[in-house]
């Protein structure tokens, strides 16, 4: 039931759409009562790189009555072919049109995928707006870090899963299956779902705006709706996928992965991952050891990433790496660590896992002066950064990538010039190291204010200012060999718009999609003119969402979603940022009373019975 050959023969990489991978579940449609299509709204190669889809796919397929298939955003050539032929987008394993499933579940990782989400629904034969769906249509669900502010997608999603989906997804599926069996319609099902912790049904709420069109308040329309909607939190990490699907084509992260920790206590004030994934949970060394072995034996992986927001913070990480490296089964397997602290110990760790391989090494100080580092609560002395860079160069690395953010709250000219100076110093140290010439890449991203962080009230600097600051850095770098790259300011603007957006933006997303906006996070396909037109038609201004400084007393469109971190804590952090005061890491120092300490006692356990 796959796509006809005349479609596949005319698109790039047909394997994006045909499934058939090793370890794919391939459950029988007719023999399962409940069918769900998991979707990452980007191409296959991106969607198959994340771990969340693998975990949920396995959890659902372990339920004897349920089937989980996968679907990704079709590349423009495939979209054109499907539209011309009048065919629907299908689940890649079952070959069934999306409209035939019970639920379509989107994973939201990035704001610039929103038009792809609409496109997947439309190509799948499902009305894009929730209000236009009837009992015969699938329920449309969305989860992931993007749900920290679900409001821009409120018109299109039937229910959001806020927070950890593992464990909760099985309960949701069972509930929908039972209710459907009993003859319930979609409204009744949504009503029941709304009573579960972590579920948000946007159509059960109405939004009030002030005369100038700004968000004023949100009210629930019915008793069943929660206020606030609490984030779902698993008490411990979910089981690792035992049989991960092994893609047939190269993906962006073409390696096995084991989540060694979830959560981060460092409290960088710009970071929504640090909020969304709290509290910190670790997987035991024995389980990691077993998972790495299974990834090699069952998935055939010769490279495994030890996933964490801050791998260096895993207790006993050096011992774990040594133990893995010494194991017999690791002889032909390499390990990688995606997120390193900036210190010499990290370089030693990377050296231990990479053997003689010396690719590039990436360090992310984010800010270059001690003052601004205290503002963002990520303090790493210049001495430490340079010592780490020297250590990397001396141990044979020749390519160093340094990440900084531009436009952070309170940033001054001095902070910007300091980025150029620090990069130049690191490059000079590299030249002193014996061996080949060093390469230094300076990567600049624009600060995006994220909902539920202490920086949610600060505006983003405007596009001209971004370019002015980039040029200030370039003009202050005296070494020609340092390459400088920066994000497209218009893409960063849209990210900020949707991070702090409200429901009115639904019109903008729909109209940009109708004009042909797709893959907006991809420089080669991004067309800002479509968005400009969409904002104009909706009578909205992007700057009002992205660049405006929000007063602490103003209502926020996402505050009915409770991340578990309290407003009181965020406000305290906001004030400490302005004063340039750092807040200690609660893993080492006493609890900072962020609000989560009250929640963690009651978070749900994952039933391991399903696995
Ligand atoms: S170290 Fe900072 S940026 Fe990284 S996850 Fe933790 S809070 Fe976020």
Boltz pocket constraint, residues with backbone or C-beta under 6 A from the ligand:
constraints:
  - pocket:
      binder: B
      contacts: [[A, 264], [A, 265], [A, 266], [A, 267], [A, 268], [A, 271], [A, 272], [A, 273], [A, 274], [A, 309], [A, 310], [A, 378]]
      max_distance: 6.0
